[in-house]
Amino acid sequence: MRSIPNLLIAIVVALTLSGCTMNDKGQATTAVAAKDNQFEPNTLSLKENAKITVKNEGDNLHSVTVHKAGDPATQTKKDTDIAKGTSTEYTFDESGTFHVYCKYHSGGAAGSFGSGMVLTVTVTEG
């Protein structure tokens, strides 16, 4: 019976070291920090149906705006503002390349991904 608690500890340590955490619903999620003025990390490789949680660890208001490469510039998958200390989640339910950007600190529109506050997410079939 001692091996079950040890296994649970090993799972929690592995998730923590990999950047994964559990959200309030007990689901695995990859943590992303929105700082002034960058996302950490700024690149991710995930499988379909993976979830990220973006927390604003900076002082400024930021947006979490998700755009799939190839979609029209005006089409976004998510566009949510997060104030200091708050967070939001997004589940990548299809494969492809996605840009998660702050519309206030990255050039302001889909297609302006060369600089500023941008996270590039590559999603593969799971």
N, C-alpha and C positions, 0 to 999 in steps of 0.2 A: 503493500500500500504506500510505502514511502516514495515510490517512483512516480506516482501521479502528481504530487505537489512539485517534485523536481521537474517534471515535464512541463507543468504550467509555468513555472519560473523560467524555464528555457524558452518557451514560446514568447512570453512577455519580453524577455531580453532581446530575442531575435527581432521582434516587431519594432522595438525601440531603436535598435541599432540600424535597422533598415529604413528608418524615417516613417514607419507606419505606426499609427496609434489606433485607439478605439474611440469612436465617437460616443455620444450619450445614448445611442441605441445599441451599442455593443458591436457595431460594424467596423471592420478594418478600413482605415483611411490613411492616405499619405498626407503628412503635414507640410504646409507651405507657409512661410512667413512673408507678409507684406510689410516691408520696411521702407524707410524714407531714403531713397526712392528706387527700390529694387525688390524683386521676388527672390527668396532663397528657399530652395535652389532655383536656378533659372532655366534648367532643362530637366525633363523627366521622361522615362520610358515606362509605359504602363500596359497592362492587358485590358481588353474590353471589359466594361463594367467596373473598372477601378474607380475609386472615389478619392477626391482630394478635399482637404479642409484648409482654407486659406484664412489665416488670422492676421489682423492688422496689429503689428507690433511696433508701428511707427506712431508719430504724432499727428500726421496729416490724414485727411480723408482720402481713401483710395477706392477705386472700383475694381471689381473682378469681372472682366468682360471676356467672354470665351467666343472665339471665332475659329471656324474650321477652314483650313487652307483650301482654296478652290471655290468656296461659297462667295456669293456677292459681298462686297465690302460692307453693305448696309445690313447684312444678315448676321445676327449673333445668336449663340446658343444660350447665353446667360449674360446679364448686365445688372450687377448689384453693387451698390455702394456699401463699404464697410468702414465704420468709424473706429477710432482708436479703441483697441481692446475687444472688438467684436470679430466674428468670423462668419464664413459662409461655406457651403459644400457644393461640389459639382461631381456628378458621375459621368464618366466618358463611356457611353453605351454603344459607340461605333468606332471602328478603326480609322486611322488617318493622322494627319498632323494638325495640331491645334495650337493657337496662340492665345494665351491668357494674358491680358494686358490691363493696365490701369489707364483709363481714358483721360485722366488728369495729368499723368506723368510719362506718357510714352509717345507722344505725337498726336494722340487724341482720336484716332480713327483706325478701323480695321485697315490693314495694308501698310501701316506705319510701324513695322516691327523691327526695323534695323537697329534702333537704339531705345534707351529709356527703360521703363519698367515693364518688361516682357518676360513671360515664361513660355518656353516652347515644349509642348507635350507630344510625344510620339506614342500612338496607341496601336497595338497589334492585336490580332484576333486571339481570343483567349482560350 
